[in-house]
Amino acid sequence: QMQLVESGGGSVQAGGSLTLSCAASRSNHRTYSWAWFRQAPGKEREGVAAIESDGTTTYADSVKGRFTISQDNAKNTLYLQMNSLKPEDTGMYYCAARPGRWTLVRAESVAYWGQGTQVTVSS
């Protein structure tokens, strides 16, 4: 089992920035892939950014150029730097992990979830 604990959410005005962190209970950077998902009220949980064990990153079209996913293997921590935030970025953000690579960055592929951290962007 692995525990994931997110932090860094909050309220910000449109155009602002936030950095989310996700601390993992054990080191798996060599064999696991990681991602950030978000879920807005009444909507399905969607993957916004993912990073493979080899460092390859992918992003949802809606966040490309604004969000950056990264990891600090020494600290077993995953990050999501979010810039130029928009009201439509509002939602609960979840850290996720799975063994091996992401075939598709979808909720069904996730093995471990964090508890989520709320991000609210006001216009």
Solvent accessible surface area in square Angstrom, and as a share of the most:
residue,aa,sasa,rsa
1,Q,164,0.73
2,M,7,0.03
3,Q,106,0.47
4,L,8,0.04
5,V,87,0.50
6,E,7,0.03
7,S,60,0.39
8,G,38,0.37
9,G,29,0.28
10,G,29,0.28
11,S,97,0.62
12,V,30,0.17
13,Q,132,0.59
14,A,50,0.39
15,G,55,0.53
16,G,21,0.20
17,S,58,0.38
18,L,34,0.17
19,T,60,0.35
20,L,0,0.00
21,S,29,0.19
22,C,1,0.00
23,A,50,0.39
24,A,14,0.11
25,S,66,0.42
26,R,97,0.36
27,S,63,0.41
28,N,16,0.08
29,H,33,0.15
30,R,188,0.69
31,T,84,0.49
32,Y,24,0.09
33,S,0,0.00
34,W,15,0.05
35,A,0,0.00
36,W,0,0.00
37,F,1,0.00
38,R,16,0.06
39,Q,60,0.27
40,A,27,0.21
41,P,122,0.77
42,G,92,0.89
43,K,141,0.60
44,E,153,0.68
45,R,71,0.26
46,E,78,0.35
47,G,18,0.18
48,V,1,0.01
49,A,2,0.02
50,A,3,0.03
51,I,11,0.06
52,E,14,0.07
53,S,42,0.27
54,D,99,0.51
55,G,42,0.40
56,T,66,0.38
57,T,53,0.31
58,T,71,0.41
59,Y,54,0.21
60,A,28,0.21
61,D,121,0.63
62,S,62,0.40
63,V,0,0.00
64,K,118,0.50
65,G,86,0.83
66,R,30,0.11
67,F,6,0.02
68,T,71,0.41
69,I,5,0.03
70,S,48,0.31
71,Q,47,0.21
72,D,43,0.22
73,N,67,0.35
74,A,100,0.78
75,K,137,0.58
76,N,47,0.24
77,T,18,0.11
78,L,4,0.02
79,Y,59,0.22
80,L,0,0.00
81,Q,60,0.27
82,M,0,0.00
83,N,60,0.31
84,S,59,0.38
85,L,2,0.01
86,K,83,0.35
87,P,56,0.35
88,E,118,0.53
89,D,0,0.00
90,T,35,0.20
91,G,1,0.01
92,M,63,0.28
93,Y,0,0.00
94,Y,30,0.11
95,C,0,0.00
96,A,0,0.00
97,A,0,0.00
98,R,58,0.21
99,P,66,0.41
100,G,36,0.35
101,R,126,0.46
102,W,18,0.06
103,T,127,0.74
104,L,102,0.51
105,V,45,0.26
106,R,129,0.47
107,A,35,0.27
108,E,131,0.59
109,S,28,0.18
110,V,22,0.12
111,A,53,0.41
112,Y,40,0.15
113,W,86,0.30
114,G,10,0.09
115,Q,112,0.50
116,G,10,0.10
117,T,17,0.10
118,Q,78,0.35
119,V,0,0.00
120,T,52,0.30
121,V,8,0.04
122,S,55,0.35
123,S,127,0.82
